Amino acid sequence: MKLQVLGLFAGGVQPMPGDGRPTAILKQPVSGRVAVGREGLQGDRQADRRVHGGPEKALHHYPQENLQRLAEAFPDIASQLQAGALGENISTRGADESAVCIGDVFALGTARVQLCQPRTPCWKIEARHGIEGMTRYIAERGICGWYYRVLAPGEVQNGDDLELIERAAAPISLRQFWDAVGLHRPSIERLTQLIDTPALNEQWRTRLVQRRGWLIQQLG
């Protein structure tokens, strides 16, 4: 799989329009070569470090295919739903959650990054675009985008390739992940598969272990 980077976005913390609470979702396009470090693109910031940013959420990738789905579902704000609209750092076309897998390693320019978890959408999406129901729509359909950890720092610019260079022997796509997690009572076997997936973020692993334990208790 080889995708072209169509947009790179970064930004600082500023007040949410009409709300005033601090946010970093209002990212701006980046031009020229930009450094990719362990915590993401040079110059990028997060307002609430409890739930955003850090090495396990260094880069947020949101494909343009998902933006198109949102534009169709929310036509009143379709013109707003351009690349960068959800606070993502990377925009591409050609692959969505069905095509990428947990643990995938990509060459991003001269950097190396690994897909380690899906994004969990938050209230700031609706606050930015002034419409209710979008966060729930995104979450229910598992069109949340995903996060990378940075394995090897480097540089990237618009037009560079995002190329898959390594995939697990028994890969689980993000679509399969969301399909399993979204079930009221997923099978113990499926949860165990997810838990054992190499490179999965540890917080997600802990949540799945807890859920498996609860289900085992219910079955017992």
N, C-alpha and C positions, 0 to 999 in steps of 0.2 A: 504494500500500500504506500503510495506517495501522493501527498497533498501539497498544494501550494499555499503558503501563508498569504492571505488576502488582506489581513489587517492585524495590527498590533496596537494595544491600548494600555495606557498607564495613567495614573493621576494621584493627586493628593487628597487630603481630607478637607471637605467643605460642607456648608449647611445644605441640607436637602431643600430644594425649592418648595415653598408653601408649607414646610414642615419645621425646618430649622435645626433638626437633629443632625449630628455629624454623620457624614457618609463619605465613602470613596467609590461609590457606584458610578459617579459621573466622570468616567475616564475619557481621555482624549487620544486621538490617533498619534502614534509615534512614527516619526520619519527618520530615515537613516539607520545606521547600525546601532543596536542597543545591547548592552551587556545583560546576560542571563545569569543570575547568581543563585545561591541556595534558597533565597526567599523570593525569587522571581525577577521580573524586569526591573532594571535600574530606574529609579524615580517613582516606582509604584508604591502606594501606601494602602493601609486598611484602617478603618475607623474603630472597629471593635475586634481587637486581637483575640478575644476569647473564642470567637467563632469563625474568624476570617484570617487568612494569611498564615505565615509560618512555613516551615519546610515541607509539610505535608499538603499544603494548599498554595504552593508557590506560584502556579500558573493556572488560570481558569480558561478552558477552551470551550467555546460555544459555537457549534456549527451553524452555518447559514440556513441549512435545511430546517432546523428547529425554529429559527426566526420566521421563516416562511409559513410554518404551521401556525405560529402565534399571530401573524398578520392576517391569516385567513379566519382565525377564531375570534380576533378582536379587530374587525375592520375599521372601527372608529379611530384607532390609533396606529393603523398600519404604517403610516408615513414615519412614525417614530421608531419603528422596529427595524432599524438598520444595524449593521455590524457595530458592536460596542454598546448596544442598547441595554444589555443585562449586566454590564460591568465586567465583561470578559476581557481577558488579555490577548487571546488568540482567536481569530476568525478564519475559517476555511470553508470550502464546499467540496463534497464528495464522500463524506463519511459521517454517520451519526452514531447513536448508541448501539445500533445493531452491528456495526462494523468494527468497533474497538472493544478491546478486552482488558480486564484488570491485569496489570503487570506488563502490558505492552511497553516496550522501550522504543523510543523514537529519536532519530537525529533531528534536531531543531536548529537549523543553521549549523553552527559549530558546537552547540551544546548537545547534551544527551539527557532526555527526560523520560520519566516513567509514569504511566497512568496508575494512580493508586487509590482513587475513590471517586464516586459521583459527587456532584454538587447537591446540596440541600437548599432549595430556594427559600428566600426569606421575605419579610414584609417590605424591604426596600425596593423590590421590583415594582410593586403596586404603587408605592409612594412616589417613585420617580415618574411613572407613566400616568398616574391619576386615574386608575381603573381598578375595580374590585374583581376578584375571581381569578386573576392571572396566575398568582402564586399557586393556588390550588390546582388550576388547569395543568400547569407545568409539572407539579409533583405527581398528580394522579396518572399522567401519561409517561412519566419517566423521561421527559425531554429537558433534563436539568443541566446538561453539559457535564464536564468532568475536570478533575484536578490532576496536575502532574507534580511529582517531586523532581528535583533536579539532581541527576546523578553526576553530571560533569558540567561545570559552568562553561559558557562560551558566549557567542554573539549571534544575533539574528536580525534580519531586516525583512520588510515586506518583499514578497517574491521568492524568498528562500523556500526550500522544500522542508516539509515535515514528513519524514520517511520512516516507516516501520522497519526496525532492524532486529527485533527479538520478540518472540511470543512464547508463552508457556506451552508445555506439551499438551495439557488438557485445558484449553482456554475457556473462560466464561465471559461472554460479552456483557456490556452494561445493560443491554436489553434483557438478557437472561437474569441478570442480577436483580433488576427492578421487578421483573415478572415474579420472581420467587419471593422477594421481600414484601411485595404488595399483597400476597395471599394472606387470608386471615389465619390459616393454619398450614403453612408450608410443611412439606415432609421433613422429617429429621434428617433423611439422607441428603436432601437438597441443601438444607442449612449447613450440614457438615461439609459439603462440597464448597460452599461459599467460605466457610470458616477456614478451610484448608487451602484456599486460593493463595498462592505465593504473591507477595508484594501488596496484599490488601492492607489498607491503613489499619493500625492497631485499634483505634477507637471504634471503627466499624466492626472489627473482629470481636471486640469485647461485647458490643451490643448484640451481635448474632449469637455468641456463646450464651449470653443471658437469656435470649429468646428461646434458644434450643432447650436450655435447662427448664424454662417455664413450660414448654410444650411437653417435655418428658414427664414432668410432674402431673400435667393434666391427663396424659395417657395412662399414667400409673394408677 
